[in-house]
Amino acid sequence: MNDYKALKTFLMAAEKRNFAQVARELDMTPAAVTRAIAALEDDLGVQLFVRTTRQVSLTTDGAVFAAQIQPAVEALENARRDVKNAHKVDQGRLRISAPTWFGKTVLPPILSGFRELFPKICFEISLSDGLVNIVDEDYDLAIRISSAPSDKFTIWRKIRVVPRILVAAPGSRFTEMQHPGELTPDDCLAYSSESRRESWVLSDGGSSMTIAAGRAFSANSGEVLADMAADGAGVAMLPGFHIAQHIRSGRLVHVLRGWSPPDLWLTLYYPPYQALPPRIASFSKFFEEQLPAHIVMLD
């Protein structure tokens, strides 16, 4: 950074027109400022300042040089500041991707609580139900509710298990079913990030079976599937906390209670850092601590 320091010294001298004042502001001696300017002039092969006993003024070459390098030096200073802030607990940007329903319902009070502790943290939140490329899309972390990850190039941190249940409208024919074999593909409302069909694997603890779901209806929104199921359109397979309020209000009921799909995980995942930056590690810890108070689980 010696060149950067020399250029910064030159620009301040160009602004202040007083080497002694520059020395005070940069915590240098006047002799060190004079040497830095002289070395820069020697490197460029031009005189940058006219010095007299009374004043210092820019030469034409000096004025042109100052105008050309000032944007670059300011950009470098901003970059240095951003990198330093990125490694502070209480400053910097947090760019987070989260599932749509979770981001709208659970995340806001957690973000507000964290900002009360660290008001200089800036958040950029993006809601999406599909997996994102956390590196290419420049996220600091992503929150996902999914099965076990297969990506070996990012860091995954399991926060809690997320059971799923089968739900339908109370009073519908689905509430009388005793075995998933009674379901047809048209009965099963599929969740898919690309709104396509999916396969349901259900187990009663001893045996398992696979059902093709989504032949008649699929969506990439759990809210849509819950509403469709509540309207009697079929059976939906959704995370328990997603439909806990629907169950308690009586809009949906748990069906085929003896059969369940594999659990999902609520997970944080990160770019392949050697060590998490302090602000990201701090938010992750706060998120995990606060989550139980803001997520409604089934009894």
C-alpha atoms as a printed R data frame, in Angstrom:
    type eleno elety resid chain resno       x       y       z
1   ATOM     1    CA   MET     A     1   0.000   0.000   0.000
2   ATOM     2    CA   ASN     A     2   3.027   2.331  -0.237
3   ATOM     3    CA   ASP     A     3   1.885   3.675  -3.622
4   ATOM     4    CA   TYR     A     4  -1.604   4.210  -2.237
5   ATOM     5    CA   LYS     A     5  -0.222   6.111   0.754
6   ATOM     6    CA   ALA     A     6   1.927   8.286  -1.528
7   ATOM     7    CA   LEU     A     7  -1.050   9.107  -3.754
8   ATOM     8    CA   LYS     A     8  -3.249   9.850  -0.748
9   ATOM     9    CA   THR     A     9  -0.522  12.171   0.605
10  ATOM    10    CA   PHE     A    10  -0.262  13.913  -2.748
11  ATOM    11    CA   LEU     A    11  -4.044  14.455  -3.024
12  ATOM    12    CA   MET     A    12  -4.272  15.889   0.474
13  ATOM    13    CA   ALA     A    13  -1.338  18.193  -0.272
14  ATOM    14    CA   ALA     A    14  -3.085  19.268  -3.468
15  ATOM    15    CA   GLU     A    15  -6.192  20.098  -1.438
16  ATOM    16    CA   LYS     A    16  -4.542  21.728   1.605
17  ATOM    17    CA   ARG     A    17  -1.593  23.414  -0.159
18  ATOM    18    CA   ASN     A    18   0.255  23.095   3.141
19  ATOM    19    CA   PHE     A    19   2.693  20.233   3.828
20  ATOM    20    CA   ALA     A    20   2.709  20.867   7.581
21  ATOM    21    CA   GLN     A    21  -1.081  20.505   7.786
22  ATOM    22    CA   VAL     A    22  -0.934  17.315   5.705
23  ATOM    23    CA   ALA     A    23   1.675  15.932   8.083
24  ATOM    24    CA   ARG     A    24  -0.570  16.583  11.097
25  ATOM    25    CA   GLU     A    25  -3.662  14.994   9.520
26  ATOM    26    CA   LEU     A    26  -1.807  11.912   8.293
27  ATOM    27    CA   ASP     A    27   0.305  11.567  11.447
28  ATOM    28    CA   MET     A    28   3.535  12.060   9.517
29  ATOM    29    CA   THR     A    29   6.442  14.433   9.928
30  ATOM    30    CA   PRO     A    30   6.700  17.370   7.479
31  ATOM    31    CA   ALA     A    31   9.967  15.886   6.251
32  ATOM    32    CA   ALA     A    32   8.207  12.570   5.506
33  ATOM    33    CA   VAL     A    33   5.548  14.412   3.466
34  ATOM    34    CA   THR     A    34   8.232  16.249   1.522
35  ATOM    35    CA   ARG     A    35  10.066  12.968   0.821
36  ATOM    36    CA   ALA     A    36   6.859  11.259  -0.317
37  ATOM    37    CA   ILE     A    37   6.035  14.069  -2.762
38  ATOM    38    CA   ALA     A    38   9.633  14.196  -4.021
39  ATOM    39    CA   ALA     A    39   9.651  10.410  -4.604
40  ATOM    40    CA   LEU     A    40   6.367  10.657  -6.529
41  ATOM    41    CA   GLU     A    41   7.741  13.478  -8.692
42  ATOM    42    CA   ASP     A    42  10.900  11.463  -9.324
43  ATOM    43    CA   ASP     A    43   8.831   8.415 -10.315
44  ATOM    44    CA   LEU     A    44   6.640  10.457 -12.706
45  ATOM    45    CA   GLY     A    45   9.484  12.598 -14.035
46  ATOM    46    CA   VAL     A    46   7.495  15.810 -13.599
47  ATOM    47    CA   GLN     A    47   7.193  18.536 -10.994
48  ATOM    48    CA   LEU     A    48   3.861  18.390  -9.195
49  ATOM    49    CA   PHE     A    49   4.159  21.400  -6.880
50  ATOM    50    CA   VAL     A    50   5.754  24.812  -6.934
51  ATOM    51    CA   ARG     A    51   7.139  25.439  -3.439
52  ATOM    52    CA   THR     A    52   8.082  28.792  -2.004
53  ATOM    53    CA   THR     A    53   8.701  29.881   1.560
54  ATOM    54    CA   ARG     A    54   5.166  31.248   1.690
55  ATOM    55    CA   GLN     A    55   2.993  28.784  -0.226
56  ATOM    56    CA   VAL     A    56   2.678  25.506  -2.100
57  ATOM    57    CA   SER     A    57   0.760  25.396  -5.387
58  ATOM    58    CA   LEU     A    58   0.090  22.757  -8.031
59  ATOM    59    CA   THR     A    59   1.799  22.862 -11.373
60  ATOM    60    CA   THR     A    60  -0.278  22.226 -14.492
61  ATOM    61    CA   ASP     A    61   0.985  18.628 -14.543
62  ATOM    62    CA   GLY     A    62   0.142  18.319 -10.852
63  ATOM    63    CA   ALA     A    63  -3.412  19.581 -11.353
64  ATOM    64    CA   VAL     A    64  -4.009  17.168 -14.267
65  ATOM    65    CA   PHE     A    65  -2.566  14.248 -12.313
66  ATOM    66    CA   ALA     A    66  -4.693  15.045  -9.230
67  ATOM    67    CA   ALA     A    67  -7.897  15.199 -11.294
68  ATOM    68    CA   GLN     A    68  -7.148  11.868 -12.974
69  ATOM    69    CA   ILE     A    69  -6.211   9.835  -9.894
70  ATOM    70    CA   GLN     A    70  -8.748  11.181  -7.392
71  ATOM    71    CA   PRO     A    71 -11.653   8.870  -8.467
72  ATOM    72    CA   ALA     A    72  -9.364   5.819  -8.350
73  ATOM    73    CA   VAL     A    73  -7.962   6.693  -4.922
74  ATOM    74    CA   GLU     A    74 -11.483   7.299  -3.561
75  ATOM    75    CA   ALA     A    75 -12.636   3.938  -4.970
76  ATOM    76    CA   LEU     A    76  -9.664   2.205  -3.348
77  ATOM    77    CA   GLU     A    77 -10.385   3.920  -0.035
78  ATOM    78    CA   ASN     A    78 -14.029   2.777  -0.213
79  ATOM    79    CA   ALA     A    79 -12.920  -0.774  -1.010
80  ATOM    80    CA   ARG     A    80 -10.499  -0.816   1.926
81  ATOM    81    CA   ARG     A    81 -13.236   0.472   4.247
82  ATOM    82    CA   ASP     A    82 -15.765  -2.103   3.017
83  ATOM    83    CA   VAL     A    83 -13.347  -4.984   3.476
84  ATOM    84    CA   LYS     A    84 -12.452  -3.822   6.995
85  ATOM    85    CA   ASN     A    85 -16.136  -3.390   7.901
86  ATOM    86    CA   ALA     A    86 -16.922  -6.842   6.555
87  ATOM    87    CA   HIS     A    87 -14.793  -8.290   9.328
88  ATOM    88    CA   LYS     A    88 -16.396  -6.342  12.135
89  ATOM    89    CA   VAL     A    89 -19.235  -7.776  14.184
90  ATOM    90    CA   ASP     A    90 -21.249  -4.562  14.269
91  ATOM    91    CA   GLN     A    91 -20.810  -3.158  10.753
92  ATOM    92    CA   GLY     A    92 -21.165  -4.197   7.138
93  ATOM    93    CA   ARG     A    93 -23.732  -5.709   4.827
94  ATOM    94    CA   LEU     A    94 -25.691  -8.930   5.272
95  ATOM    95    CA   ARG     A    95 -27.234 -10.211   2.056
96  ATOM    96    CA   ILE     A    96 -29.611 -13.060   2.884
97  ATOM    97    CA   SER     A    97 -31.789 -15.380   0.808
98  ATOM    98    CA   ALA     A    98 -34.808 -16.981   2.514
99  ATOM    99    CA   PRO     A    99 -37.913 -18.984   1.560
100 ATOM   100    CA   THR     A   100 -40.886 -16.753   0.778
101 ATOM   101    CA   TRP     A   101 -43.262 -17.847   3.558
102 ATOM   102    CA   PHE     A   102 -40.484 -18.023   6.150
103 ATOM   103    CA   GLY     A   103 -39.113 -14.643   5.094
104 ATOM   104    CA   LYS     A   104 -42.515 -12.990   5.392
105 ATOM   105    CA   THR     A   105 -43.667 -14.654   8.613
106 ATOM   106    CA   VAL     A   106 -40.717 -15.666  10.801
107 ATOM   107    CA   LEU     A   107 -37.708 -13.624   9.713
108 ATOM   108    CA   PRO     A   108 -38.829  -9.963  10.236
109 ATOM   109    CA   PRO     A   109 -38.845  -9.919  14.075
110 ATOM   110    CA   ILE     A   110 -35.470 -11.694  14.134
111 ATOM   111    CA   LEU     A   111 -33.993  -9.102  11.768
112 ATOM   112    CA   SER     A   112 -35.479  -6.265  13.830
113 ATOM   113    CA   GLY     A   113 -34.015  -7.697  17.016
114 ATOM   114    CA   PHE     A   114 -30.573  -8.032  15.478
115 ATOM   115    CA   ARG     A   115 -30.676  -4.473  14.154
116 ATOM   116    CA   GLU     A   116 -31.479  -3.186  17.624
117 ATOM   117    CA   LEU     A   117 -28.217  -4.729  18.790
118 ATOM   118    CA   PHE     A   118 -26.198  -3.741  15.705
119 ATOM   119    CA   PRO     A   119 -27.794  -0.673  14.053
120 ATOM   120    CA   LYS     A   120 -24.872  -0.226  11.626
121 ATOM   121    CA   ILE     A   121 -25.547  -3.590   9.972
122 ATOM   122    CA   CYS     A   122 -27.251  -3.187   6.580
123 ATOM   123    CA   PHE     A   123 -29.581  -5.971   5.391
124 ATOM   124    CA   GLU     A   124 -30.427  -7.000   1.836
125 ATOM   125    CA   ILE     A   125 -33.137  -9.692   1.907
126 ATOM   126    CA   SER     A   126 -34.241 -11.726  -1.119
127 ATOM   127    CA   LEU     A   127 -37.171 -14.162  -0.886
128 ATOM   128    CA   SER     A   128 -37.214 -17.236  -3.114
129 ATOM   129    CA   ASP     A   129 -38.403 -20.807  -2.658
130 ATOM   130    CA   GLY     A   130 -35.776 -22.333  -4.944
131 ATOM   131    CA   LEU     A   131 -32.145 -23.018  -4.135
132 ATOM   132    CA   VAL     A   132 -29.929 -20.097  -5.082
133 ATOM   133    CA   ASN     A   133 -26.320 -20.073  -6.202
134 ATOM   134    CA   ILE     A   134 -25.004 -18.411  -3.094
135 ATOM   135    CA   VAL     A   135 -21.583 -17.653  -4.588
136 ATOM   136    CA   ASP     A   136 -22.577 -16.387  -8.041
137 ATOM   137    CA   GLU     A   137 -25.463 -14.336  -6.626
138 ATOM   138    CA   ASP     A   138 -23.296 -12.791  -3.889
139 ATOM   139    CA   TYR     A   139 -25.222 -13.895  -0.793
140 ATOM   140    CA   ASP     A   140 -23.627 -13.931   2.653
141 ATOM   141    CA   LEU     A   141 -25.938 -16.704   3.785
142 ATOM   142    CA   ALA     A   142 -29.144 -18.469   2.796
143 ATOM   143    CA   ILE     A   143 -31.916 -19.982   4.899
144 ATOM   144    CA   ARG     A   144 -33.449 -23.121   3.479
145 ATOM   145    CA   ILE     A   145 -35.958 -25.803   4.470
146 ATOM   146    CA   SER     A   146 -34.914 -28.869   2.522
147 ATOM   147    CA   SER     A   147 -33.685 -32.423   2.603
148 ATOM   148    CA   ALA     A   148 -30.028 -33.219   3.193
149 ATOM   149    CA   PRO     A   149 -27.831 -31.050   0.949
150 ATOM   150    CA   SER     A   150 -25.765 -32.604  -1.838
151 ATOM   151    CA   ASP     A   151 -23.711 -29.475  -2.580
152 ATOM   152    CA   LYS     A   152 -20.128 -30.099  -1.448
153 ATOM   153    CA   PHE     A   153 -18.897 -26.588  -2.263
154 ATOM   154    CA   THR     A   154 -20.834 -24.620   0.365
155 ATOM   155    CA   ILE     A   155 -21.013 -24.767   4.162
156 ATOM   156    CA   TRP     A   156 -24.263 -26.083   5.651
157 ATOM   157    CA   ARG     A   157 -25.363 -25.656   9.262
158 ATOM   158    CA   LYS     A   158 -28.384 -27.611  10.471
159 ATOM   159    CA   ILE     A   159 -30.536 -25.543  12.820
160 ATOM   160    CA   ARG     A   160 -33.509 -27.814  13.557
161 ATOM   161    CA   VAL     A   161 -35.476 -30.740  12.180
162 ATOM   162    CA   VAL     A   162 -38.694 -29.870  10.328
163 ATOM   163    CA   PRO     A   163 -41.326 -32.655  10.340
164 ATOM   164    CA   ARG     A   164 -43.908 -32.732   7.540
165 ATOM   165    CA   ILE     A   165 -47.480 -33.990   7.767
166 ATOM   166    CA   LEU     A   166 -50.326 -34.774   5.387
167 ATOM   167    CA   VAL     A   167 -53.279 -32.388   5.693
168 ATOM   168    CA   ALA     A   168 -56.720 -32.012   4.150
169 ATOM   169    CA   ALA     A   169 -59.986 -30.150   4.724
170 ATOM   170    CA   PRO     A   170 -62.078 -31.290   7.714
171 ATOM   171    CA   GLY     A   171 -65.109 -33.272   6.598
172 ATOM   172    CA   SER     A   172 -63.520 -34.177   3.243
173 ATOM   173    CA   ARG     A   173 -63.341 -37.797   2.073
174 ATOM   174    CA   PHE     A   174 -59.584 -37.763   2.759
175 ATOM   175    CA   THR     A   175 -60.162 -37.717   6.528
176 ATOM   176    CA   GLU     A   176 -61.644 -41.222   6.369
177 ATOM   177    CA   MET     A   177 -58.668 -42.792   4.599
178 ATOM   178    CA   GLN     A   178 -56.627 -45.353   6.545
179 ATOM   179    CA   HIS     A   179 -53.889 -46.159   4.025
180 ATOM   180    CA   PRO     A   180 -52.015 -43.965   1.496
181 ATOM   181    CA   GLY     A   181 -52.806 -46.547  -1.155
182 ATOM   182    CA   GLU     A   182 -56.302 -45.043  -1.194
183 ATOM   183    CA   LEU     A   183 -54.900 -41.811  -2.617
184 ATOM   184    CA   THR     A   184 -54.718 -41.260  -6.353
185 ATOM   185    CA   PRO     A   185 -52.136 -38.984  -8.046
186 ATOM   186    CA   ASP     A   186 -54.960 -36.494  -8.637
187 ATOM   187    CA   ASP     A   187 -55.609 -36.319  -4.888
188 ATOM   188    CA   CYS     A   188 -52.042 -35.295  -4.016
189 ATOM   189    CA   LEU     A   189 -51.206 -31.598  -4.194
190 ATOM   190    CA   ALA     A   190 -47.502 -31.424  -4.995
191 ATOM   191    CA   TYR     A   191 -44.936 -28.903  -3.854
192 ATOM   192    CA   SER     A   192 -42.225 -28.217  -6.409
193 ATOM   193    CA   SER     A   193 -39.900 -25.246  -6.814
194 ATOM   194    CA   GLU     A   194 -40.565 -25.502 -10.553
195 ATOM   195    CA   SER     A   195 -44.285 -26.349 -10.179
196 ATOM   196    CA   ARG     A   196 -43.807 -29.917 -11.412
197 ATOM   197    CA   ARG     A   197 -44.836 -33.340 -10.148
198 ATOM   198    CA   GLU     A   198 -43.062 -34.913  -7.179
199 ATOM   199    CA   SER     A   199 -42.842 -38.321  -5.524
200 ATOM   200    CA   TRP     A   200 -44.071 -38.774  -1.982
201 ATOM   201    CA   VAL     A   201 -42.280 -41.419   0.080
202 ATOM   202    CA   LEU     A   202 -44.400 -42.337   3.105
203 ATOM   203    CA   SER     A   203 -43.563 -44.717   5.935
204 ATOM   204    CA   ASP     A   204 -45.503 -46.184   8.856
205 ATOM   205    CA   GLY     A   205 -42.325 -47.207  10.648
206 ATOM   206    CA   GLY     A   206 -42.298 -50.698   9.207
207 ATOM   207    CA   SER     A   207 -43.175 -50.396   5.548
208 ATOM   208    CA   SER     A   208 -43.035 -47.599   3.011
209 ATOM   209    CA   MET     A   209 -44.634 -46.694  -0.261
210 ATOM   210    CA   THR     A   210 -44.123 -44.108  -2.988
211 ATOM   211    CA   ILE     A   211 -46.961 -42.054  -4.460
212 ATOM   212    CA   ALA     A   212 -46.844 -39.935  -7.598
213 ATOM   213    CA   ALA     A   213 -48.123 -36.486  -6.617
214 ATOM   214    CA   GLY     A   214 -49.068 -33.423  -8.611
215 ATOM   215    CA   ARG     A   215 -50.753 -34.906 -11.658
216 ATOM   216    CA   ALA     A   216 -53.694 -32.553 -11.213
217 ATOM   217    CA   PHE     A   217 -52.088 -29.734  -9.243
218 ATOM   218    CA   SER     A   218 -48.622 -28.549  -8.196
219 ATOM   219    CA   ALA     A   219 -47.298 -25.215  -6.955
220 ATOM   220    CA   ASN     A   220 -44.100 -23.665  -5.678
221 ATOM   221    CA   SER     A   221 -45.906 -22.065  -2.731
222 ATOM   222    CA   GLY     A   222 -46.845 -23.820   0.485
223 ATOM   223    CA   GLU     A   223 -49.444 -21.137   1.137
224 ATOM   224    CA   VAL     A   224 -51.219 -21.966  -2.119
225 ATOM   225    CA   LEU     A   225 -51.145 -25.697  -1.335
226 ATOM   226    CA   ALA     A   226 -52.530 -25.117   2.166
227 ATOM   227    CA   ASP     A   227 -55.383 -23.005   0.775
228 ATOM   228    CA   MET     A   228 -56.168 -25.581  -1.922
229 ATOM   229    CA   ALA     A   229 -56.225 -28.367   0.654
230 ATOM   230    CA   ALA     A   230 -58.471 -26.279   2.943
231 ATOM   231    CA   ASP     A   231 -60.868 -25.832   0.007
232 ATOM   232    CA   GLY     A   232 -61.136 -29.625  -0.322
233 ATOM   233    CA   ALA     A   233 -59.059 -29.935  -3.503
234 ATOM   234    CA   GLY     A   234 -56.845 -32.703  -2.128
235 ATOM   235    CA   VAL     A   235 -54.144 -33.665   0.333
236 ATOM   236    CA   ALA     A   236 -51.034 -31.517   0.844
237 ATOM   237    CA   MET     A   237 -47.729 -32.543   2.428
238 ATOM   238    CA   LEU     A   238 -46.304 -29.523   4.270
239 ATOM   239    CA   PRO     A   239 -43.962 -28.642   7.149
240 ATOM   240    CA   GLY     A   240 -45.754 -28.735  10.496
241 ATOM   241    CA   PHE     A   241 -44.891 -25.167  11.455
242 ATOM   242    CA   HIS     A   242 -46.118 -23.943   8.074
243 ATOM   243    CA   ILE     A   243 -49.658 -25.131   8.691
244 ATOM   244    CA   ALA     A   244 -49.761 -25.081  12.528
245 ATOM   245    CA   GLN     A   245 -52.131 -22.105  12.596
246 ATOM   246    CA   HIS     A   246 -54.390 -23.747   9.984
247 ATOM   247    CA   ILE     A   247 -54.576 -26.877  12.148
248 ATOM   248    CA   ARG     A   248 -55.369 -24.904  15.308
249 ATOM   249    CA   SER     A   249 -58.018 -22.805  13.572
250 ATOM   250    CA   GLY     A   250 -59.686 -25.924  12.134
251 ATOM   251    CA   ARG     A   251 -59.113 -25.049   8.459
252 ATOM   252    CA   LEU     A   252 -56.990 -28.185   8.023
253 ATOM   253    CA   VAL     A   253 -56.726 -31.526   9.776
254 ATOM   254    CA   HIS     A   254 -53.917 -34.055   9.976
255 ATOM   255    CA   VAL     A   255 -54.778 -37.117   7.848
256 ATOM   256    CA   LEU     A   256 -53.213 -40.575   7.529
257 ATOM   257    CA   ARG     A   257 -51.626 -40.037  10.937
258 ATOM   258    CA   GLY     A   258 -49.790 -43.330  10.953
259 ATOM   259    CA   TRP     A   259 -47.849 -42.422   7.823
260 ATOM   260    CA   SER     A   260 -45.199 -39.746   7.499
261 ATOM   261    CA   PRO     A   261 -42.640 -38.541   4.954
262 ATOM   262    CA   PRO     A   262 -38.931 -38.037   5.742
263 ATOM   263    CA   ASP     A   263 -38.203 -34.980   7.844
264 ATOM   264    CA   LEU     A   264 -36.699 -31.850   6.357
265 ATOM   265    CA   TRP     A   265 -34.106 -29.584   7.958
266 ATOM   266    CA   LEU     A   266 -34.110 -25.853   8.515
267 ATOM   267    CA   THR     A   267 -30.574 -25.025   7.488
268 ATOM   268    CA   LEU     A   268 -28.256 -22.057   7.109
269 ATOM   269    CA   TYR     A   269 -25.741 -22.294   4.340
270 ATOM   270    CA   TYR     A   270 -22.834 -20.109   3.384
271 ATOM   271    CA   PRO     A   271 -20.208 -19.570   0.694
272 ATOM   272    CA   PRO     A   272 -17.050 -21.639   1.248
273 ATOM   273    CA   TYR     A   273 -15.420 -19.328   3.798
274 ATOM   274    CA   GLN     A   274 -12.320 -20.585   5.608
275 ATOM   275    CA   ALA     A   275 -13.891 -18.939   8.652
276 ATOM   276    CA   LEU     A   276 -17.226 -17.136   8.873
277 ATOM   277    CA   PRO     A   277 -16.860 -13.325   8.966
278 ATOM   278    CA   PRO     A   278 -17.780 -12.080  12.455
279 ATOM   279    CA   ARG     A   279 -20.999 -10.323  11.392
280 ATOM   280    CA   ILE     A   280 -22.268 -13.509   9.684
281 ATOM   281    CA   ALA     A   281 -21.282 -15.720  12.613
282 ATOM   282    CA   SER     A   282 -22.947 -13.280  15.021
283 ATOM   283    CA   PHE     A   283 -26.199 -13.192  13.042
284 ATOM   284    CA   SER     A   284 -26.240 -16.983  12.704
285 ATOM   285    CA   LYS     A   285 -25.924 -17.414  16.468
286 ATOM   286    CA   PHE     A   286 -28.636 -14.809  17.106
287 ATOM   287    CA   PHE     A   287 -30.918 -16.438  14.520
288 ATOM   288    CA   GLU     A   288 -30.579 -19.857  16.141
289 ATOM   289    CA   GLU     A   289 -31.216 -18.432  19.627
290 ATOM   290    CA   GLN     A   290 -34.268 -16.386  18.586
291 ATOM   291    CA   LEU     A   291 -35.932 -18.884  16.254
292 ATOM   292    CA   PRO     A   292 -37.906 -20.833  18.905
293 ATOM   293    CA   ALA     A   293 -39.656 -17.657  20.041
294 ATOM   294    CA   HIS     A   294 -40.869 -16.818  16.534
295 ATOM   295    CA   ILE     A   295 -41.831 -20.173  15.050
296 ATOM   296    CA   VAL     A   296 -45.098 -21.930  15.916
297 ATOM   297    CA   MET     A   297 -44.803 -25.713  16.102
298 ATOM   298    CA   LEU     A   298 -47.546 -28.311  16.313
299 ATOM   299    CA   ASP     A   299 -48.129 -29.814  19.746
